[in-house]
């Protein structure tokens, strides 16, 4: 029974055209990512092969890599396969721009590995892969195909995300196939599609006409009756159509299930071929045929004959790398299902022996294959041991997600004999910030160690790990309790330095700066301090220095990163990079820096750092007056904090509440502020942030007197419990409002003023003091300085405009500057953003200054007579002018300082007033009416 392959693509014309167009665009340096998604057998791989055939016809190189089900615990498998295959068939690129990235690429290309440790950053590796692809593409272009993304490891997903995000200017097309099942790959695809970094084609089943067309393309004798049978049985899945057509009588003798169909085909093969297929199925969907003689005890010639028979029957097929694979995953499943359990277990044991003999170190994916074989062979202890080794390797290279996955599987297999696994799993969970699970696992481990009479140093290490988990969760009292237990258990100098470093973290988070500094220096200065201990100590000292000396903090964080990189500690390096990114964005407000650090932490599986960076992103988006983005970042932080019991939850709620206030959603804002206080009733610094958030609402309502009362409350709370974070805008707002409203007592800053928003607000306060003293020239200069600080390079939008309003009122009262001009400049923006009371305050300033006040809500444009006749307003005319230019709603919102929702409402009203049904008609109407 020969295999049937449809000679043409049916029902996928649009997708195939899109793939060819994307390939043509890539040849013109307009690279992109295309995702082919759908259930097994739906035609994803066939479309990818068609894209590869088109590329080869155009002399475009093709690289192909595939994730495998057994390889999810091994990082970078599909990328390594694709790059190794590509470099095997062509000379290595001689591109000077690639040279600095060769050490990073050594993680994927063995011949490029360097004796010096490579940068473990997945961002750096992503850039390295991108540059290598660009070098291989040269002037002709390149197609990279990654098959079965749903089985990929977290590290591969992170690198591919970076590549997809940065392909726009390259001559590279990335084509990905994946099932649409829930999981990390599907989440990545959704994220890429949402931000325009990938085009997703979700392949659905063929309809009845398409099934009939496909069947007739395969066999000319297919009539209407057979086509109806195929439609009913195949369910529109192209693979099933082909398999049913290969059967002698699809209508009456083919079982309903495809697995039964393939099992029947296997049964027709000679006994040696069936034995080889059994052995191959045990080894995996893709299998190394060189192992089959050892597994089956058949001569090489018999194995070769068996493979020829299996290929002829359409059950297996050759691959481009001279290997073999089952034609479909269901084919392998059918073979496994047909075997008796004792036979399957015996073959698995023989296969494990063959794999260990051929690959003694079980490098790469062979570790996963060996574990699967041991499990199928009934040797759960061996399977657990192999998985533990895989987990240890993943932990060493910072692949926390993969480490957690394989160690969790190992623990299920090991049962009660799992103390060693729990030690590795505890370390992994603590590093990943998964505090709730880490506490459960580590507590269980400590109980078992004590019951077994384990060495004191081993128990102390477990107590230290538990203290680290409680620190990340924000339970500092519990952390100190376990640190004390660890100190009492061991005199070991190296372990005591680890305890000192963790103690420094606890003290800093608990606002005990002197203790934190002392313990950090104790850990750092110890002769036996390991690199990871030095990294923690340097990071603590950097966080303390950031209060008043950003340059010193940056130097300390850089030392921590270099120490981690030199020692091959990717998690510690990522955390140092996180701190550097936080310091940078507080000056630049560049969210992309946070995004890079977040991607690196997410790829490592460090959910604690990811939550902190989402918290920082919410703060930066609030500063940029990007409320929707701030809410999204806060919600990510809140969700992770709730799930993993992280200390970031209360602050995430406060920042999210501020963003909801920007959106005039006071109900949600109040609820989140109340919950934050309920979570940490004794945290006076958090109480100050809540008072500050409520003060912002009063400022927006131009109720500066109430705002000052709330800001005074905030500063009293801050003073009760100093915090390492001195950069709260609450401080700058208090300084300015207190200066403006209380001439008798201009305050000094309670903390060092280091970040940009507070420097700007403090300089505005200086302007008020100078103007009140009669030094008008110096006051105007201070105003201009402050305005520049809050405007460049990225505006600190809301705070800048509110500060200008407050200072304008003071300037009008004291007779300096141009308060009416400032008010006139800011009035349209505040009106457009819906801050009616702030806008009313500016109109009041203009009236008191004797300046004409524009009609409320008026836009900048003059309304032509034809539009006035239709009742179109000035603001609607502003929108219509930009619609006529072809601008989308988001661009219009940015150019007019409106929210996208407001623009949508204006467009809806314009459609109604002009009698247009669609946007294209509105553009035509705009052209006609504006030109009339």
SEZAKOL-703190 format. One record per residue (C-alpha): residue in one letter; z, y, x. Coordinates in steps of 0.1 Angstrom, whole numbers. Each point is the difference from the previous one (the first is absolute). Layout:
BEGIN
> residu	c3	c2	c1
> A	Z	Y	X
...
// end
This chain:
BEGIN
> residu	c3	c2	c1
> X	0	0	0
> X	-13	30	19
> X	18	34	-1
> X	-16	27	-21
> X	-3	35	12
> X	-15	28	-21
> X	-28	15	20
> X	5	35	-16
> X	29	22	-9
> X	4	2	-38
> X	20	25	-19
> X	10	20	31
> X	-29	24	4
> X	21	31	-2
> X	25	-13	26
> X	-27	-12	23
> X	-18	34	-2
> X	33	17	7
> X	6	-22	30
> X	-35	7	14
> X	4	38	-6
> X	34	-1	18
> X	-15	-18	29
> X	-29	25	2
> X	25	28	-1
> X	21	-15	28
> X	-31	-1	22
> X	-1	38	-5
> X	37	4	11
> X	13	0	-36
> X	23	-30	3
> X	20	-13	-29
> X	19	-30	-14
> X	-11	-22	-28
> X	23	-25	-17
> X	-13	-30	-19
> X	27	-12	-23
> X	3	-29	-24
> X	11	-35	-7
> X	-10	-31	21
> X	-36	-9	-3
> X	-11	32	-16
> X	-24	9	27
> X	18	22	24
> X	-9	-19	32
> X	-36	-3	-12
> X	-3	38	-3
> X	16	4	34
> X	-26	-25	15
> X	-28	20	-17
> X	13	32	16
> X	1	-18	34
> X	-35	-12	-5
> X	-12	35	-7
> X	18	13	30
> X	-16	-26	23
> X	-34	9	-15
> X	6	36	11
> X	12	-12	35
> X	35	11	-9
> X	27	-22	17
> X	23	-19	-23
> X	37	-10	7
> X	17	-24	-23
> X	37	-9	-2
> X	18	-20	-26
> X	37	-3	-10
> X	12	-35	-7
> X	27	-12	-23
> X	20	-16	27
> X	-2	31	23
> X	20	25	-20
> X	28	-2	26
> X	-23	8	29
> X	-9	37	6
> X	-36	12	4
> X	-18	-34	-5
> X	-31	13	-19
> X	-4	30	23
> X	3	-21	31
> X	-25	-25	-13
> X	-25	28	-8
> X	3	18	33
> X	0	-32	21
> X	-31	-12	-18
> X	-17	33	5
> X	8	3	37
> X	-10	-36	6
> X	-36	8	-11
> X	-5	34	17
> X	10	18	32
> X	33	18	0
> X	-5	37	-8
> X	1	23	30
> X	15	31	-18
> X	23	22	20
> X	17	11	-33
> X	11	-36	-5
> X	17	-4	33
> X	34	14	-10
> X	1	-23	-29
> X	-8	-33	18
> X	37	-9	5
> X	6	4	-38
> X	-31	-21	-7
> X	14	-27	22
> X	21	-10	-30
> X	-32	-12	-16
> X	-23	-7	30
> X	17	-22	26
> X	-23	9	29
> X	11	36	-3
> X	37	-6	1
> X	19	20	27
> X	30	-9	20
> X	15	33	-11
> X	15	-1	-36
> X	-24	15	-25
> X	9	26	-26
> X	12	-20	-30
> X	-9	28	-24
> X	-22	-13	-28
> X	-14	35	-3
> X	-11	-2	36
> X	-14	-34	-6
> X	-19	12	-30
> X	-15	28	20
> X	-9	-25	27
> X	-17	-23	-24
> X	-19	30	-15
> X	-12	11	34
> X	-11	-35	9
> X	-19	-4	-32
> X	-16	34	7
> X	-10	-11	35
> X	-15	-32	-13
> X	-19	19	-27
> X	-15	24	26
> X	-31	15	-16
> X	-10	-30	-22
> X	31	-4	-22
> X	24	-29	-5
> X	11	-21	-30
> X	36	-14	1
> X	7	-27	-26
> X	36	-10	-7
> X	2	-30	-24
> X	30	-11	-21
> X	21	31	6
> X	25	-14	-25
> X	12	-24	27
> X	3	27	27
> X	33	8	18
> X	17	34	-4
> X	-11	11	35
> X	-37	-6	-7
> X	3	19	-33
> X	15	30	18
> X	-28	1	27
> X	-27	-4	-26
> X	16	28	-21
> X	-2	23	30
> X	-36	-10	7
> X	-11	5	-36
> X	17	34	-1
> X	-20	12	31
> X	-35	-15	-4
> X	-16	31	-15
> X	-17	12	32
> X	-8	-34	15
> X	-30	-23	-1
> X	21	-28	-14
> X	1	-17	-34
> X	31	-20	-7
> X	-5	-26	-28
> X	31	-18	-12
> X	2	-30	-24
> X	33	-7	-19
> X	14	-16	-30
> X	14	24	-26
> X	33	-18	-2
> X	32	22	3
> X	12	4	35
> X	-1	23	31
> X	-38	-3	4
> X	-6	11	-36
> X	25	28	4
> X	-19	12	31
> X	-33	-1	-18
> X	14	21	-29
> X	14	25	25
> X	-33	3	19
> X	-20	4	-32
> X	24	26	-14
> X	-5	23	30
> X	-37	-6	3
> X	2	-21	32
> X	-17	-30	-16
> X	-25	-9	-27
> X	12	-31	-20
> X	-24	-23	-18
> X	19	-23	-23
> X	-22	-30	-8
> X	2	-13	-35
> X	-14	-32	-14
> X	-37	-3	-7
> X	-11	2	-36
> X	-19	-27	-18
> X	-34	15	8
> X	9	3	37
> X	13	-35	1
> X	-33	-12	-14
> X	-20	22	25
> X	21	-14	29
> X	-5	-36	-12
> X	-38	4	-3
> X	-1	16	35
> X	17	-32	13
> X	-20	-25	-21
> X	-32	7	-19
> X	7	-27	-26
> X	31	17	-15
> X	-5	4	-37
> X	19	19	-26
> X	23	-30	-8
> X	10	-5	36
> X	4	37	5
> X	25	0	-29
> X	19	-29	15
> X	3	18	33
> X	11	32	-16
> X	27	-18	-19
> X	13	-20	29
> X	-4	23	29
> X	17	30	-16
> X	-25	24	17
> X	12	-10	35
> X	-31	-4	22
> X	16	-27	22
> X	7	-21	-30
> X	-36	4	-12
> X	-13	-13	33
> X	24	-29	1
> X	-8	-11	-36
> X	-37	2	7
> X	5	-23	29
> X	15	-27	-23
> X	-23	-26	-15
> X	10	8	-36
> X	19	32	-4
> X	1	-4	-37
> X	18	-34	-4
> X	11	-14	33
> X	15	29	19
> X	38	5	-4
> X	12	33	-15
> X	17	10	32
> X	-18	9	32
> X	26	-19	20
> X	-9	-32	-18
> X	-37	7	5
> X	4	3	37
> X	24	-29	2
> X	-27	-21	-16
> X	-25	11	25
> X	24	-10	29
> X	4	-34	-15
> X	-38	-7	5
> X	3	4	37
> X	4	-29	25
> X	36	-9	10
> X	-2	16	35
> X	-13	32	-15
> X	28	0	-26
> X	26	-5	27
> X	-14	29	20
> X	0	22	-31
> X	36	-10	-6
> X	10	9	35
> X	-20	33	-2
> X	17	9	-32
> X	34	-6	15
> X	-9	23	29
> X	-11	29	-22
> X	-29	16	-18
> X	-15	8	34
> X	6	-28	25
> X	-6	-8	36
> X	-22	-31	-1
> X	10	-8	36
> X	34	-11	-14
> X	-15	-25	-24
> X	-5	-30	23
> X	37	1	10
> X	11	4	-36
> X	-22	-27	-15
> X	-2	-24	29
> X	-37	0	-4
> X	-26	1	28
> X	-17	34	6
> X	-33	-14	-12
> X	16	-11	-33
> X	16	34	-5
> X	-33	18	6
> X	-17	-23	-25
> X	27	6	-25
> X	-3	38	4
> X	-38	-3	-6
> X	6	-19	-32
> X	26	26	-12
> X	-24	28	8
> X	-28	-18	-18
> X	22	-4	-31
> X	8	37	0
> X	37	-5	5
> X	3	16	35
> X	-23	24	19
> X	-4	12	35
> X	12	34	11
> X	-16	25	24
> X	26	-9	27
> X	-12	-37	1
> X	29	-10	-22
> X	3	-15	-35
> X	16	11	-32
> X	2	-12	-35
> X	-26	15	-22
> X	28	15	-21
> X	37	-1	0
> X	-1	-21	-33
> X	-19	-26	19
> X	28	-5	24
> X	25	0	-28
> X	-20	-27	-18
> X	1	-22	32
> X	37	4	4
> X	6	-7	-37
> X	-19	-33	2
> X	21	-13	29
> X	31	-22	-6
> X	32	18	12
> X	8	-26	27
> X	-36	2	14
> X	2	38	0
> X	33	0	18
> X	-12	-25	26
> X	-31	21	7
> X	21	32	3
> X	23	-17	26
> X	-30	-11	20
> X	-16	34	-3
> X	32	17	12
> X	0	-23	31
> X	-36	9	6
> X	5	37	-4
> X	31	0	24
> X	-20	-19	26
> X	-30	23	-2
> X	21	32	-2
> X	34	-6	17
> X	11	36	-4
> X	-10	2	-36
> X	-14	35	6
> X	-13	22	-28
> X	-7	-16	-33
> X	7	-35	14
> X	37	6	-6
> X	-7	4	-37
> X	-23	-30	-1
> X	26	-21	17
> X	27	10	-24
> X	-22	-8	-30
> X	-8	-34	15
> X	36	-8	7
> X	9	9	-36
> X	-28	-22	-14
> X	11	-28	23
> X	36	2	-14
> X	15	13	32
> X	18	30	-14
> X	22	4	31
> X	-31	3	22
> X	-17	23	-24
> X	31	23	0
> X	1	0	38
> X	-37	10	2
> X	5	28	-25
> X	31	12	18
> X	-21	3	32
> X	-26	19	-20
> X	27	23	-14
> X	14	6	35
> X	-35	10	13
> X	-6	23	-29
> X	34	17	4
> X	-6	5	37
> X	-32	19	-7
> X	15	20	-28
> X	-19	-17	-29
> X	31	0	-22
> X	-18	-8	-33
> X	-16	-31	15
> X	33	-10	17
> X	19	3	-32
> X	-26	-21	-18
> X	-1	-30	24
> X	38	1	6
> X	6	-1	-37
> X	-22	-31	-3
> X	18	-15	30
> X	34	5	-16
> X	-12	-17	-33
> X	-10	-30	21
> X	31	-1	22
> X	26	-1	-27
> X	35	2	12
> X	-10	-2	37
> X	-12	35	1
> X	24	21	21
> X	-26	7	27
> X	-25	10	-27
> X	25	23	-17
> X	7	17	33
> X	-37	8	4
> X	-5	8	-36
> X	31	23	0
> X	-14	19	30
> X	-34	3	-17
> X	14	12	-33
> X	23	26	17
> X	-30	14	20
> X	-20	1	-32
> X	26	19	-18
> X	4	-26	-28
> X	37	5	-2
> X	10	-19	-31
> X	-16	-32	12
> X	11	6	36
> X	37	2	-12
> X	-3	-32	-20
> X	-17	-20	29
> X	23	14	27
> X	32	-5	-20
> X	-9	-36	-6
> X	-9	-4	36
> X	34	14	12
> X	19	-24	-24
> X	-19	-30	14
> X	5	11	36
> X	37	4	-5
> X	2	-34	-18
> X	-19	-16	29
> X	23	15	26
> X	-29	19	17
> X	6	21	31
> X	16	33	-6
> X	-30	19	15
> X	-23	-16	-25
> X	23	10	-29
> X	3	35	14
> X	-38	3	1
> X	-1	-9	-36
> X	27	25	-9
> X	-20	26	18
> X	-31	-9	-19
> X	19	4	-33
> X	13	34	11
> X	-36	10	6
> X	-10	-11	-35
> X	29	20	-16
> X	-10	30	21
> X	-35	0	-13
> X	14	-4	-36
> X	22	31	6
> X	33	-19	-3
> X	16	14	32
> X	35	-13	-8
> X	-12	-36	-2
> X	-21	6	31
> X	31	12	20
> X	20	-30	-13
> X	-25	-25	14
> X	-4	20	33
> X	38	-3	4
> X	-2	-38	-5
> X	-28	-2	25
> X	20	20	26
> X	30	-23	-5
> X	-20	-31	5
> X	-17	6	33
> X	7	16	34
> X	-37	-6	10
> X	-12	33	16
> X	-35	-2	-13
> X	10	-8	-35
> X	26	28	0
> X	-28	25	10
> X	-20	-12	-31
> X	32	6	-21
> X	3	35	15
> X	-37	8	-9
> X	4	-12	-35
> X	33	19	-3
> X	-18	31	11
> X	-25	-4	-29
> X	29	-5	-25
> X	19	31	13
> X	-32	21	-1
> X	-8	-10	-36
> X	36	6	-9
> X	-2	36	15
> X	24	-8	29
> X	-21	17	26
> X	25	-1	29
> X	6	-37	-5
> X	-37	-6	-3
> X	-7	19	32
> X	28	-18	19
> X	-11	-35	-11
> X	-36	7	7
> X	7	11	35
> X	23	-31	5
> X	-29	-23	-10
> X	-26	20	20
> X	20	2	32
> X	10	-36	1
> X	-14	-20	29
> X	-7	-30	-23
> X	-17	20	-28
> X	-31	-19	-12
> X	-31	20	-9
> X	6	-4	-38
> X	35	15	5
> X	-13	29	20
> X	-26	7	-27
> X	27	2	-27
> X	22	22	22
> X	-29	24	9
> X	-10	2	-37
> X	36	9	-10
> X	2	27	27
> X	-34	13	-11
> X	11	3	-36
> X	31	20	11
> X	-21	22	22
> X	-24	8	-28
> X	27	21	-17
> X	-4	28	25
> X	-25	-10	27
> X	-33	-15	-12
> X	-15	-1	35
> X	29	-21	13
> X	-2	-22	-30
> X	-37	-6	6
> X	7	-10	36
> X	26	-25	-10
> X	-22	-16	-27
> X	-28	-2	25
> X	23	-18	25
> X	10	-24	-28
> X	-37	-7	-9
> X	-10	-5	37
> X	30	-23	6
> X	-9	-21	-31
> X	-37	-2	10
> X	8	-10	35
> X	24	-28	-12
> X	-24	-12	-27
> X	22	10	-29
> X	-25	11	-28
> X	26	7	-27
> X	21	22	23
> X	-32	18	11
> X	-10	5	-37
> X	34	15	-7
> X	-2	24	29
> X	-35	10	-12
> X	15	6	-35
> X	25	25	15
> X	-28	17	20
> X	-21	3	-32
> X	29	14	-20
> X	6	27	27
> X	-37	9	0
> X	-5	3	-37
> X	30	23	-5
> X	-20	25	20
> X	-36	-9	-9
> X	5	-13	-36
> X	-28	-25	9
> X	4	-29	-23
> X	-26	-21	19
> X	25	-3	29
> X	25	-16	-24
> X	-27	-22	-14
> X	-8	-14	35
> X	36	-8	7
> X	4	-15	-35
> X	-30	-22	5
> X	14	-13	33
> X	34	-7	-15
> X	-15	-17	-31
> X	-22	-22	21
> X	32	-12	19
> X	17	-6	-33
> X	28	26	7
> X	7	11	-36
> X	30	21	11
> X	-22	23	21
> X	-27	0	-26
> X	26	13	-25
> X	12	27	24
> X	-36	11	6
> X	-7	1	-38
> X	31	22	-3
> X	-13	23	27
> X	-34	1	-17
> X	16	10	-33
> X	18	29	18
> X	-32	11	17
> X	-20	-1	-32
> X	27	20	-18
> X	-2	26	29
> X	-38	1	-5
> X	5	4	-38
> X	-19	-32	-6
> X	22	-13	-29
> X	-21	-30	-11
> X	-2	-14	36
> X	38	7	5
> X	8	-20	-32
> X	-21	-29	12
> X	16	0	35
> X	35	3	-16
> X	-7	-29	-24
> X	-11	-22	29
> X	32	8	18
> X	21	-6	-31
> X	-16	-33	-9
> X	5	-14	36
> X	35	14	1
> X	10	-17	-32
> X	-16	-33	9
> X	14	-2	35
> X	33	19	-5
> X	-9	28	24
> X	20	31	7
> X	-30	22	-7
> X	3	-4	-38
> X	21	31	-9
> X	-20	24	22
> X	-32	-15	-14
> X	12	8	-35
> X	9	36	10
> X	-35	7	15
> X	-17	-16	-29
> X	21	22	-24
> X	-12	31	18
> X	-36	-12	-4
> X	5	-6	-37
> X	14	35	-3
> X	-32	13	15
> X	-18	-18	-27
> X	23	15	-27
> X	14	-35	-7
> X	36	10	-3
> X	12	-31	-18
> X	-10	-23	28
> X	12	24	26
> X	35	2	-16
> X	2	-38	-4
> X	-9	-6	36
> X	25	26	13
> X	27	-15	-22
> X	-8	-35	13
> X	1	12	36
> X	35	14	-4
> X	12	-31	-18
> X	-13	-22	29
> X	19	20	27
> X	28	20	-16
> X	18	5	33
> X	-30	12	20
> X	5	38	1
> X	-32	6	19
> X	-19	-17	-29
> X	19	20	-25
> X	-11	31	19
> X	-37	-11	-2
> X	5	-5	-38
> X	14	35	-4
> X	-29	13	21
> X	-26	-18	-22
> X	16	17	-31
> X	-1	33	19
> X	-38	-4	5
> X	-4	-2	-38
> X	20	32	-4
> X	-21	17	26
> X	-32	-11	-18
> X	14	16	-31
> X	7	32	20
> X	37	-5	-8
> X	11	9	36
> X	36	6	-10
> X	4	-35	-13
> X	-20	-13	30
> X	25	16	24
> X	30	-16	-18
> X	-17	-34	3
> X	-9	7	37
> X	36	10	8
> X	11	-33	-15
> X	-25	-18	22
> X	11	17	32
> X	36	-8	-8
> X	-9	-37	-5
> X	-20	0	33
> X	29	15	19
> X	23	-28	-13
> X	-21	-27	17
> X	-25	12	26
> X	-31	-21	2
> X	-25	-7	28
> X	-27	14	-23
> X	2	38	4
> X	-35	7	-13
> X	7	1	-38
> X	-18	30	-16
> X	33	6	-18
> X	13	16	31
> X	-28	25	3
> X	0	8	-37
> X	37	7	1
> X	-4	22	30
> X	-27	21	-17
> X	15	2	-35
> X	34	8	13
> X	-14	27	22
> X	-21	15	-28
> X	27	-1	-27
> X	31	9	21
> X	-6	31	21
> X	36	1	12
> X	0	-35	16
> X	-33	-10	16
> X	8	-36	12
> X	-8	-17	32
> X	-16	-35	1
> X	25	-28	-4
> X	-21	-24	21
> X	-26	4	27
> X	-33	12	-16
> X	-26	-23	16
> X	-26	-10	-26
> X	-28	22	-12
> X	9	6	-36
> X	36	11	9
> X	-13	21	28
> X	-23	18	-24
> X	27	5	-27
> X	24	13	27
> X	-26	24	12
> X	-5	13	-36
> X	38	5	-1
> X	-3	21	32
> X	-27	21	-17
> X	24	8	-29
> X	28	10	25
> X	-23	22	20
> X	-15	17	-30
> X	35	6	-15
> X	10	17	33
> X	-30	23	-3
> X	-21	-15	28
> X	-31	-4	-21
> X	-24	-7	29
> X	21	-29	13
> X	6	-13	-35
> X	-38	-2	-7
> X	-5	-17	34
> X	27	-25	-9
> X	-16	-6	-34
> X	-34	-6	16
> X	16	-24	25
> X	17	-19	-27
> X	-31	-2	-21
> X	-20	-13	29
> X	26	-27	8
> X	-1	-13	-36
> X	-38	3	-3
> X	-14	-16	32
> X	-11	-26	8
> X	7	-14	-35
> X	16	22	-26
> X	36	-7	-11
> X	-13	10	-34
> X	28	2	-25
> X	27	13	24
> X	-24	26	14
> X	-9	15	-34
> X	36	0	-12
> X	12	16	32
> X	-27	27	-3
> X	11	7	-35
> X	37	4	10
> X	-8	22	30
> X	-24	21	-21
> X	28	9	-24
> X	23	9	29
> X	-28	20	17
> X	-7	20	-33
> X	37	8	-3
> X	4	11	37
> X	-34	18	2
> X	-19	-19	27
> X	-32	-20	2
> X	-26	-6	-27
> X	19	-20	-27
> X	-25	8	-27
> X	-29	-13	22
> X	19	-32	8
> X	8	-5	-37
> X	-37	5	-10
> X	-11	-25	27
> X	23	-27	-13
> X	-1	6	-37
> X	-32	-20	-7
> X	13	-30	19
> X	34	-1	-17
> X	-17	4	-34
> X	-25	-28	8
> X	28	-23	10
> X	19	6	-32
> X	29	19	15
> X	2	25	-28
> X	34	15	7
> X	-7	4	37
> X	-33	17	-10
> X	18	22	-25
> X	23	11	28
> X	-30	10	21
> X	-14	19	-29
> X	33	19	-3
> X	-2	9	37
> X	-35	14	-5
> X	11	20	-31
> X	30	15	18
> X	-23	9	29
> X	-23	18	-24
> X	-29	-24	5
> X	-23	-12	-29
> X	8	-36	-9
> X	-30	-22	-9
> X	-1	-18	-33
> X	20	-32	2
> X	-21	-30	5
> X	-32	19	10
> X	-21	-16	26
> X	-20	17	27
> X	-34	-1	-16
> X	-15	25	-24
> X	-11	-17	-32
> X	-37	4	-7
> X	-10	11	-35
> X	-14	-34	-11
> X	32	-17	10
> X	22	27	-16
> X	-19	-7	-33
> X	11	-37	3
> X	36	10	5
> X	1	-11	37
> X	29	15	20
> X	-1	14	35
> X	18	-30	14
> X	-24	-23	-18
> X	-28	20	15
> X	15	-7	35
> X	0	-37	-8
> X	-36	1	-15
> X	-14	17	32
> X	14	-28	21
> X	-13	-27	-25
> X	-34	16	4
> X	3	-5	38
> X	5	-37	-5
> X	37	0	8
> X	22	-28	-13
> X	33	7	-18
> X	21	-6	31
> X	-20	24	21
> X	1	26	-27
> X	38	-4	-2
> X	4	5	38
> X	-23	31	0
> X	17	17	-29
> X	36	-12	7
> X	2	-19	-32
> X	12	-35	-8
> X	-28	-25	-7
> X	14	-5	-35
> X	-4	37	-7
> X	-36	-1	12
> X	-6	-30	-23
> X	12	21	-30
> X	-22	29	10
> X	-30	-23	3
> X	8	-15	-34
> X	1	34	-16
> X	-32	11	17
> X	-18	-32	-13
> X	12	9	-35
> X	-9	37	2
> X	-35	-6	15
> X	-8	-29	-23
> X	-5	-24	29
> X	7	-37	-2
> X	0	-9	37
> X	7	17	32
> X	-37	0	9
> X	-7	20	-32
> X	28	24	9
> X	-16	6	34
> X	-34	8	-17
> X	18	23	-25
> X	18	18	28
> X	-32	6	19
> X	-16	14	-32
> X	29	21	-11
> X	11	14	33
> X	-36	10	8
> X	-5	17	-34
// end
